[in-house]
Amino acid sequence: MQQKEIGIIGYGSMGKMLAQGFLRHGLAVESLVVSNRHVEKMADLVASYPGVTATADNCGAAACAHVFLCVEPMQMAGVLGEIKDTLTETTHLVTIGGAGDMEAYSQVFDGAVSRVIPTLLAEIDRGYALISHNEKVSEENRDWLEKSLVPMGKIVVLPEEQLKTFMQFTSCGPAFIAALFEYWLAAGEQVLPKEAKEVLFATLLETVGGTVAFMEKTQMSFGEMIARVATKGGITERGVQILEAGLAPVFSELTIACNDRNDMAAGKVAAAIQEVR
Ligand SMILES: NC(=O)c1ccc[n+]([C@@H]2O[C@H](COP(=O)([O-])OP(=O)(O)OC[C@H]3O[C@@H](n4cnc5c(N)ncnc54)[C@H](OP(=O)(O)O)[C@@H]3O)[C@@H](O)[C@H]2O)c1
């Protein structure tokens, strides 16, 4: 039997986004094997794409040429233990775990490993996927991975040690942006009548989208945007002063705390993988 192209292990939020993304962008159904612990979770996939192999057998997905591990970081070790004898010297293993260094994976699989940090935004073909490869990934597999992800948004290849900081801006980013704007919206709602709530939300979303589009079109920096809107001694300038004072320490703490959490989780993932060696 001919080896299938892509295996995806774990059909959760990200596994689903990748499986559906590859298929939406022209991957043949016969080229994909998706496995998930609860097989019934993939009913939507099978209904939309009859012919896709959807199975509870992780080794079926692990027998493909490019194998994407899309389970939670602390579930990676268990899956690796299950599939390690199925992986071959030509397998290209791709882990999307937010935490866990490639070196840890090499304890169990001494071959080509790439890391991809996807973003939910890829569901609408937006956002950046972050990519890193170990030294065993061939030129051909690098090209394959990068070309396969490009239809689902932008990509950037980075040294592995930079992933944890970049991912705060790409994969955590939508949640951070939502949290930030939620507080801004709530403050506006407090001083407006209840019936203005919906319109306020619409005005905020349009302002956010418009600001991004404006900056992209004019190649403006954040500083230039502030200078363009905030007149000396005016209302905007006052608001920007308050934001600067409050947010500088908040974002500094956020960056450090998220990196620390990532290091801690990476240590636990490595220890768990060591166990299955
Ligand atoms: N969410 C994001 O925006 C995001 C962004 C970047 C990276 N990531 C990374 O992506 C990975 C997956 O995240 P997620 O948000 O997609 O998680 P998720 O929604 O919890 O999905 C995990 C999936 O893995 C399945 N699974 C667990 N153990 C399994 C096993 N032994 N065999 C087969 N399937 C198994 C689960 O199936 P059951 O439900 O049947 O148990 C579930 O469908 C994580 O490592 C995370 O760090 C996530």
The ligand as an SDF file (V2000), in Angstrom:
LIG
                    3D

 48 52  0  0  0  0  0  0  0  0999 V2000
   -5.3960   26.2500   20.7590 N   0  0  0  0  0  0  0  0  0  0  0  0
   -4.5080   27.0430   20.1660 C   0  0  0  0  0  0  0  0  0  0  0  0
   -4.8060   28.1880   19.7360 O   0  0  0  0  0  0  0  0  0  0  0  0
   -3.0880   26.5550   19.9640 C   0  0  0  0  0  0  0  0  0  0  0  0
   -2.1870   27.3750   19.2740 C   0  0  0  0  0  0  0  0  0  0  0  0
   -0.8890   26.9100   19.0570 C   0  0  0  0  0  0  0  0  0  0  0  0
   -0.5110   25.6530   19.4970 C   0  0  0  0  0  0  0  0  0  0  0  0
   -1.4110   24.8820   20.1680 N   0  0  0  0  0  0  0  0  0  0  0  0
   -0.9740   23.5470   20.5840 C   0  0  0  0  0  0  0  0  0  0  0  0
   -1.7880   22.6270   19.8680 O   0  0  0  0  0  0  0  0  0  0  0  0
   -1.9260   21.4310   20.6200 C   0  0  0  0  0  0  0  0  0  0  0  0
   -3.3760   21.0280   20.6130 C   0  0  0  0  0  0  0  0  0  0  0  0
   -4.1290   22.0740   21.1790 O   0  0  0  0  0  0  0  0  0  0  0  0
   -5.7060   22.1130   21.0100 P   0  0  0  0  0  0  0  0  0  0  0  0
   -6.1350   23.4560   21.4770 O   0  0  0  0  0  0  0  0  0  0  0  0
   -6.0750   21.6440   19.6430 O   0  0  0  0  0  0  0  0  0  0  0  0
   -6.1160   20.9900   22.0800 O   0  0  0  0  0  0  0  0  0  0  0  0
   -7.4870   20.1980   22.2110 P   0  0  0  0  0  0  0  0  0  0  0  0
   -8.5960   20.9830   21.6020 O   0  0  0  0  0  0  0  0  0  0  0  0
   -7.5870   19.7860   23.6320 O   0  0  0  0  0  0  0  0  0  0  0  0
   -7.2770   18.8980   21.3090 O   0  0  0  0  0  0  0  0  0  0  0  0
   -6.5050   17.8230   21.6840 C   0  0  0  0  0  0  0  0  0  0  0  0
   -7.0770   16.6140   20.9560 C   0  0  0  0  0  0  0  0  0  0  0  0
   -6.1800   15.5400   21.1480 O   0  0  0  0  0  0  0  0  0  0  0  0
   -6.9540   14.3790   21.3420 C   0  0  0  0  0  0  0  0  0  0  0  0
   -6.1600   13.3920   22.0820 N   0  0  0  0  0  0  0  0  0  0  0  0
   -5.7030   13.4750   23.3320 C   0  0  0  0  0  0  0  0  0  0  0  0
   -4.9680   12.3940   23.6420 N   0  0  0  0  0  0  0  0  0  0  0  0
   -4.9970   11.5960   22.5560 C   0  0  0  0  0  0  0  0  0  0  0  0
   -4.4320   10.3460   22.2590 C   0  0  0  0  0  0  0  0  0  0  0  0
   -3.6800    9.6620   23.1360 N   0  0  0  0  0  0  0  0  0  0  0  0
   -4.6450    9.8320   21.0400 N   0  0  0  0  0  0  0  0  0  0  0  0
   -5.3950   10.4950   20.1220 C   0  0  0  0  0  0  0  0  0  0  0  0
   -5.9660   11.6930   20.3560 N   0  0  0  0  0  0  0  0  0  0  0  0
   -5.7620   12.2380   21.5490 C   0  0  0  0  0  0  0  0  0  0  0  0
   -8.1750   14.8260   22.0970 C   0  0  0  0  0  0  0  0  0  0  0  0
   -9.1980   13.8890   21.8610 O   0  0  0  0  0  0  0  0  0  0  0  0
  -10.4130   13.6320   22.8750 P   0  0  0  0  0  0  0  0  0  0  0  0
  -11.1730   14.9100   22.9330 O   0  0  0  0  0  0  0  0  0  0  0  0
  -11.1630   12.5310   22.2270 O   0  0  0  0  0  0  0  0  0  0  0  0
   -9.7990   13.2750   24.1900 O   0  0  0  0  0  0  0  0  0  0  0  0
   -8.4410   16.1840   21.4440 C   0  0  0  0  0  0  0  0  0  0  0  0
   -9.3220   16.0630   20.3570 O   0  0  0  0  0  0  0  0  0  0  0  0
   -1.3570   21.7090   22.0050 C   0  0  0  0  0  0  0  0  0  0  0  0
   -0.1320   21.0410   22.1370 O   0  0  0  0  0  0  0  0  0  0  0  0
   -1.1790   23.2100   22.0530 C   0  0  0  0  0  0  0  0  0  0  0  0
   -0.0240   23.5700   22.7820 O   0  0  0  0  0  0  0  0  0  0  0  0
   -2.6860   25.2920   20.4050 C   0  0  0  0  0  0  0  0  0  0  0  0
  1  2  1  0
  2  3  2  0
  2  4  1  0
  4  5  1  0
  4 48  2  0
  5  6  2  0
  6  7  1  0
  7  8  2  0
  8  9  1  0
  8 48  1  0
  9 10  1  0
  9 46  1  0
 10 11  1  0
 11 12  1  0
 11 44  1  0
 12 13  1  0
 13 14  1  0
 14 15  2  0
 14 16  1  0
 14 17  1  0
 17 18  1  0
 18 19  2  0
 18 20  1  0
 18 21  1  0
 21 22  1  0
 22 23  1  0
 23 24  1  0
 23 42  1  0
 24 25  1  0
 25 26  1  0
 25 36  1  0
 26 27  1  0
 26 35  1  0
 27 28  2  0
 28 29  1  0
 29 30  1  0
 29 35  2  0
 30 31  1  0
 30 32  2  0
 32 33  1  0
 33 34  2  0
 34 35  1  0
 36 37  1  0
 36 42  1  0
 37 38  1  0
 38 39  2  0
 38 40  1  0
 38 41  1  0
 42 43  1  0
 44 45  1  0
 44 46  1  0
 46 47  1  0
M  CHG  2   8   1  16  -1
M  END
$$$$
